[in-house]
Each structure stands twice: as structure tokens, then as C-alpha cells.
Amino acid sequence: MTEFRITHEIHEVHPDIREKLTATTIEAINESSSRSAEDAALVLRHKLGEIGVHMSDAACLAAVERIRSGKTLRFEIERRDGDEEGDDE
């Protein structure tokens, strides 16, 4: 199962990022429904870039294939280890 992870730092700055990613992904896939999965992945990558999100070609292709096969996308918030107050970095 493919999971799409968002870092905790991005989620704090953009709390609506999951909804925005999902909506943009669905829009891109609908817009490119008659294209190959690879072409749809390029459209998706471009659309995500428009909202300031950079996703690898492989992740875009996985998202396209997942939605086209009737599955849902899950964007998970990834917390780094030792995410506490007082961290040096």
C-alpha cells in the first residue's frame, strides 16, 4: 500500500495541506483522464508545482495509478523522532 507523507513542519504551516493535495490530485487526474498514466503523472506534477508542492515522478505515477484503480489517497503527517520543544535543529 502506498502512503504519501507530509512532514509535520509543512502541516504546521499549512494545516489544510491534505485537502489541497487531494483536491489538486483529483483535478489533475480528471483533467488528464484520456491520457496514459505517465502523462497524467506529469500533469499532476505540474499542478502540484503550481501550489508549491514538489513530488517525485514515481510518487505522482503511484498517485495516478492508485486513484485510477479506485483506491483512495492517504496523506499522512510524518513526525520526526524527538519532535520536542528545545530541539537544537
N, CA, C and O atoms as a DFTB+ gen file, in Angstrom:
356 C
 N C O
     1  1       0.845      -1.188       0.000
     2  2       0.000       0.000       0.000
     3  2       0.883       1.242       0.000
     4  3       1.828       1.338       0.783
     5  1       0.582       2.168      -0.856
     6  2       1.360       3.398      -0.960
     7  2       0.813       4.452      -0.010
     8  3      -0.389       4.716       0.018
     9  1       1.689       5.034       0.748
    10  2       1.324       6.137       1.638
    11  2       2.045       7.380       1.141
    12  3       3.170       7.285       0.650
    13  1       1.432       8.515       1.258
    14  2       2.050       9.777       0.887
    15  2       2.224      10.564       2.172
    16  3       1.252      10.851       2.870
    17  1       3.457      10.909       2.480
    18  2       3.765      11.529       3.768
    19  2       4.033      13.018       3.632
    20  3       4.657      13.476       2.674
    21  1       3.547      13.753       4.609
    22  2       3.745      15.200       4.711
    23  2       4.495      15.432       6.010
    24  3       4.110      14.890       7.046
    25  1       5.539      16.211       5.978
    26  2       6.278      16.433       7.219
    27  2       5.447      17.274       8.178
    28  3       4.613      18.081       7.766
    29  1       5.691      17.070       9.441
    30  2       4.973      17.797      10.486
    31  2       5.160      19.312      10.317
    32  3       4.232      20.085      10.556
    33  1       6.365      19.730       9.905
    34  2       6.649      21.151       9.744
    35  2       5.769      21.778       8.660
    36  3       5.257      22.883       8.839
    37  1       5.593      21.077       7.543
    38  2       4.731      21.591       6.474
    39  2       3.289      21.654       6.957
    40  3       2.585      22.624       6.678
    41  1       2.848      20.642       7.668
    42  2       1.471      20.607       8.163
    43  2       1.203      21.751       9.129
    44  3       0.105      22.309       9.134
    45  1       2.197      22.112       9.955
    46  2       2.013      23.226      10.893
    47  2       1.833      24.547      10.161
    48  3       1.023      25.380      10.568
    49  1       2.587      24.742       9.080
    50  2       2.495      25.985       8.313
    51  2       1.237      26.003       7.447
    52  3       0.609      27.048       7.275
    53  1       0.874      24.840       6.903
    54  2      -0.287      24.723       6.012
    55  2      -1.213      23.626       6.533
    56  3      -1.187      22.509       6.017
    57  1      -2.036      23.924       7.550
    58  2      -2.883      22.876       8.148
    59  2      -3.887      22.261       7.167
    60  3      -4.378      21.158       7.407
    61  1      -4.197      22.953       6.072
    62  2      -5.155      22.420       5.096
    63  2      -4.462      21.697       3.946
    64  3      -5.083      21.440       2.915
    65  1      -3.188      21.368       4.112
    66  2      -2.411      20.804       3.012
    67  2      -2.974      19.473       2.513
    68  3      -2.931      19.210       1.311
    69  1      -3.491      18.639       3.388
    70  2      -4.059      17.352       2.941
    71  2      -5.213      17.568       1.973
    72  3      -5.283      16.933       0.921
    73  1      -6.117      18.470       2.342
    74  2      -7.279      18.733       1.485
    75  2      -6.840      19.331       0.154
    76  3      -7.366      18.970      -0.899
    77  1      -5.870      20.251       0.204
    78  2      -5.384      20.894      -1.014
    79  2      -4.701      19.875      -1.927
    80  3      -4.907      19.896      -3.141
    81  1      -3.898      18.994      -1.359
    82  2      -3.227      17.957      -2.151
    83  2      -4.236      17.011      -2.783
    84  3      -4.115      16.662      -3.957
    85  1      -5.220      16.599      -2.016
    86  2      -6.234      15.679      -2.535
    87  2      -7.019      16.328      -3.669
    88  3      -7.214      15.716      -4.719
    89  1      -7.472      17.564      -3.461
    90  2      -8.255      18.260      -4.485
    91  2      -7.435      18.481      -5.754
    92  3      -7.940      18.283      -6.859
    93  1      -6.183      18.887      -5.605
    94  2      -5.316      19.122      -6.758
    95  2      -5.043      17.829      -7.506
    96  3      -5.030      17.812      -8.737
    97  1      -4.828      16.752      -6.775
    98  2      -4.563      15.449      -7.391
    99  2      -5.764      14.978      -8.195
   100  3      -5.618      14.537      -9.335
   101  1      -6.934      15.068      -7.613
   102  2      -8.148      14.631      -8.315
   103  2      -8.402      15.505      -9.538
   104  3      -8.772      14.998     -10.597
   105  1      -8.207      16.809      -9.399
   106  2      -8.382      17.731     -10.530
   107  2      -7.440      17.369     -11.679
   108  3      -7.859      17.319     -12.835
   109  1      -6.180      17.119     -11.365
   110  2      -5.200      16.786     -12.394
   111  2      -5.542      15.472     -13.075
   112  3      -5.410      15.352     -14.293
   113  1      -5.973      14.498     -12.311
   114  2      -6.299      13.195     -12.887
   115  2      -7.556      13.280     -13.748
   116  3      -7.619      12.663     -14.811
   117  1      -8.550      14.033     -13.303
   118  2      -9.750      14.223     -14.118
   119  2      -9.427      14.951     -15.411
   120  3      -9.952      14.613     -16.473
   121  1      -8.557      15.955     -15.316
   122  2      -8.170      16.742     -16.484
   123  2      -7.424      15.888     -17.514
   124  3      -7.487      16.153     -18.714
   125  1      -6.729      14.875     -17.037
   126  2      -5.914      14.054     -17.933
   127  2      -6.444      12.630     -18.033
   128  3      -5.675      11.690     -18.235
   129  1      -7.748      12.471     -17.893
   130  2      -8.336      11.132     -17.845
   131  2      -8.126      10.325     -19.113
   132  3      -8.073       9.096     -19.052
   133  1      -8.004      10.977     -20.259
   134  2      -7.837      10.231     -21.506
   135  2      -6.366       9.980     -21.836
   136  3      -6.056       9.395     -22.874
   137  1      -5.472      10.411     -20.972
   138  2      -4.042      10.239     -21.223
   139  2      -3.509       8.993     -20.523
   140  3      -4.178       8.405     -19.673
   141  1      -2.304       8.608     -20.893
   142  2      -1.657       7.479     -20.227
   143  2      -1.367       7.856     -18.780
   144  3      -1.380       9.034     -18.424
   145  1      -1.106       6.856     -17.953
   146  2      -0.792       7.114     -16.545
   147  2       0.457       7.979     -16.419
   148  3       0.527       8.846     -15.547
   149  1       1.441       7.750     -17.282
   150  2       2.682       8.535     -17.241
   151  2       2.413       9.997     -17.579
   152  3       2.942      10.894     -16.923
   153  1       1.587      10.243     -18.606
   154  2       1.241      11.619     -18.963
   155  2       0.419      12.285     -17.864
   156  3       0.612      13.462     -17.560
   157  1      -0.498      11.522     -17.272
   158  2      -1.301      12.066     -16.176
   159  2      -0.417      12.415     -14.988
   160  3      -0.664      13.404     -14.298
   161  1       0.615      11.608     -14.747
   162  2       1.559      11.895     -13.655
   163  2       2.301      13.202     -13.907
   164  3       2.564      13.955     -12.969
   165  1       2.643      13.478     -15.166
   166  2       3.302      14.747     -15.492
   167  2       2.364      15.933     -15.252
   168  3       2.782      16.971     -14.739
   169  1       1.090      15.766     -15.628
   170  2       0.098      16.818     -15.374
   171  2      -0.024      17.041     -13.867
   172  3      -0.056      18.180     -13.400
   173  1      -0.091      15.949     -13.118
   174  2      -0.192      16.046     -11.666
   175  2       1.019      16.766     -11.087
   176  3       0.876      17.653     -10.245
   177  1       2.196      16.390     -11.532
   178  2       3.414      17.019     -11.012
   179  2       3.405      18.520     -11.279
   180  3       3.788      19.308     -10.415
   181  1       2.969      18.916     -12.470
   182  2       2.884      20.332     -12.822
   183  2       1.870      21.059     -11.934
   184  3       2.151      22.141     -11.420
   185  1       0.694      20.457     -11.759
   186  2      -0.349      21.081     -10.925
   187  2       0.105      21.217      -9.479
   188  3      -0.153      22.237      -8.840
   189  1       0.775      20.201      -8.965
   190  2       1.284      20.285      -7.594
   191  2       2.333      21.394      -7.486
   192  3       2.381      22.111      -6.487
   193  1       3.163      21.532      -8.506
   194  2       4.153      22.603      -8.519
   195  2       3.509      23.976      -8.456
   196  3       4.069      24.901      -7.869
   197  1       2.328      24.112      -9.060
   198  2       1.602      25.385      -9.023
   199  2       1.178      25.772      -7.614
   200  3       1.020      26.956      -7.319
   201  1       0.990      24.778      -6.734
   202  2       0.619      25.095      -5.348
   203  2       1.824      24.991      -4.411
   204  3       1.682      25.021      -3.189
   205  1       3.017      24.867      -5.013
   206  2       4.237      24.872      -4.220
   207  2       4.622      23.545      -3.616
   208  3       5.403      23.497      -2.666
   209  1       4.075      22.448      -4.164
   210  2       4.387      21.112      -3.658
   211  2       5.205      20.376      -4.712
   212  3       4.842      20.351      -5.888
   213  1       6.302      19.781      -4.284
   214  2       7.141      19.024      -5.206
   215  2       7.074      17.553      -4.829
   216  3       7.349      17.166      -3.693
   217  1       6.702      16.749      -5.810
   218  2       6.534      15.319      -5.599
   219  2       7.320      14.604      -6.691
   220  3       7.342      15.068      -7.831
   221  1       7.954      13.506      -6.374
   222  2       8.757      12.781      -7.361
   223  2       7.861      12.215      -8.466
   224  3       6.653      12.051      -8.296
   225  1       8.498      11.924      -9.604
   226  2       7.761      11.306     -10.715
   227  2       7.120       9.993     -10.275
   228  3       5.974       9.705     -10.619
   229  1       7.876       9.198      -9.509
   230  2       7.365       7.900      -9.057
   231  2       6.151       8.066      -8.145
   232  3       5.190       7.303      -8.245
   233  1       6.191       9.061      -7.258
   234  2       5.060       9.292      -6.351
   235  2       3.841       9.784      -7.119
   236  3       2.715       9.391      -6.813
   237  1       4.056      10.636      -8.109
   238  2       2.932      11.122      -8.928
   239  2       2.306       9.966      -9.701
   240  3       1.082       9.854      -9.777
   241  1       3.144       9.113     -10.270
   242  2       2.630       7.957     -11.004
   243  2       1.863       7.021     -10.069
   244  3       0.805       6.507     -10.433
   245  1       2.395       6.803      -8.869
   246  2       1.708       5.947      -7.893
   247  2       0.347       6.537      -7.526
   248  3      -0.629       5.800      -7.388
   249  1       0.276       7.851      -7.369
   250  2      -0.992       8.504      -7.031
   251  2      -2.007       8.329      -8.158
   252  3      -3.171       8.017      -7.910
   253  1      -1.560       8.530      -9.394
   254  2      -2.445       8.365     -10.549
   255  2      -2.963       6.930     -10.621
   256  3      -4.164       6.703     -10.763
   257  1      -2.065       5.978     -10.525
   258  2      -2.469       4.571     -10.627
   259  2      -3.404       4.174      -9.488
   260  3      -4.341       3.399      -9.678
   261  1      -3.138       4.709      -8.322
   262  2      -3.977       4.395      -7.159
   263  2      -5.404       4.907      -7.362
   264  3      -6.365       4.174      -7.131
   265  1      -5.541       6.141      -7.787
   266  2      -6.881       6.712      -7.990
   267  2      -7.583       6.026      -9.160
   268  3      -8.773       5.724      -9.078
   269  1      -6.860       5.782     -10.233
   270  2      -7.477       5.123     -11.395
   271  2      -7.935       3.706     -11.085
   272  3      -8.842       3.189     -11.737
   273  1      -7.319       3.081     -10.102
   274  2      -7.738       1.723      -9.745
   275  2      -8.843       1.728      -8.688
   276  3      -9.228       0.676      -8.178
   277  1      -9.350       2.922      -8.364
   278  2     -10.473       3.031      -7.441
   279  2     -10.093       3.115      -5.984
   280  3     -10.962       3.065      -5.113
   281  1      -8.812       3.241      -5.701
   282  2      -8.372       3.356      -4.312
   283  2      -8.298       4.821      -3.916
   284  3      -8.327       5.710      -4.767
   285  1      -8.204       5.057      -2.631
   286  2      -8.095       6.429      -2.153
   287  2      -6.647       6.762      -1.822
   288  3      -5.823       5.876      -1.597
   289  1      -6.358       8.055      -1.798
   290  2      -5.037       8.509      -1.383
   291  2      -5.104       8.857       0.093
   292  3      -6.089       9.416       0.574
   293  1      -4.041       8.517       0.797
   294  2      -3.948       8.897       2.202
   295  2      -2.679       9.686       2.388
   296  3      -1.577       9.170       2.198
   297  1      -2.838      10.941       2.760
   298  2      -1.687      11.779       3.052
   299  2      -1.507      11.772       4.561
   300  3      -2.342      12.302       5.294
   301  1      -0.426      11.177       5.020
   302  2      -0.154      11.039       6.444
   303  2       0.833      12.110       6.904
   304  3       1.738      12.494       6.163
   305  1       0.649      12.583       8.127
   306  2       1.580      13.538       8.720
   307  2       2.718      12.746       9.353
   308  3       2.488      11.870      10.187
   309  1       3.923      13.056       8.957
   310  2       5.099      12.347       9.443
   311  2       5.803      13.194      10.488
   312  3       6.289      14.285      10.189
   313  1       5.856      12.697      11.694
   314  2       6.564      13.408      12.767
   315  2       7.978      12.867      12.850
   316  3       8.206      11.659      12.781
   317  1       8.916      13.775      13.000
   318  2      10.290      13.306      13.128
   319  2      10.527      12.832      14.551
   320  3       9.846      13.279      15.474
   321  1      11.475      11.940      14.741
   322  2      11.804      11.430      16.073
   323  2      12.360      12.557      16.923
   324  3      13.110      13.400      16.431
   325  1      11.996      12.575      18.193
   326  2      12.498      13.609      19.109
   327  2      11.893      14.971      18.830
   328  3      12.529      15.996      19.077
   329  1      10.661      14.993      18.315
   330  2       9.995      16.247      17.989
   331  2       9.468      16.882      19.272
   332  3       8.278      16.803      19.578
   333  1      10.361      17.502      20.002
   334  2      10.003      18.118      21.281
   335  2      10.482      19.548      21.302
   336  3      11.311      19.957      20.489
   337  1       9.947      20.305      22.246
   338  2      10.447      21.660      22.452
   339  2      11.887      21.561      22.926
   340  3      12.256      20.645      23.661
   341  1      12.701      22.530      22.487
   342  2      14.087      22.539      22.907
   343  2      15.007      21.791      21.947
   344  3      16.205      21.682      22.206
   345  1      14.468      21.277      20.847
   346  2      15.322      20.656      19.843
   347  2      16.287      21.676      19.301
   348  3      15.916      22.830      19.090
   349  1      17.512      21.276      19.074
   350  2      18.519      22.205      18.556
   351  2      18.297      22.513      17.089
   352  3      18.660      23.597      16.633
   353  1      17.713      21.596      16.339
   354  2      17.534      21.819      14.913
   355  2      16.093      22.004      14.571
   356  3      15.756      22.205      13.404
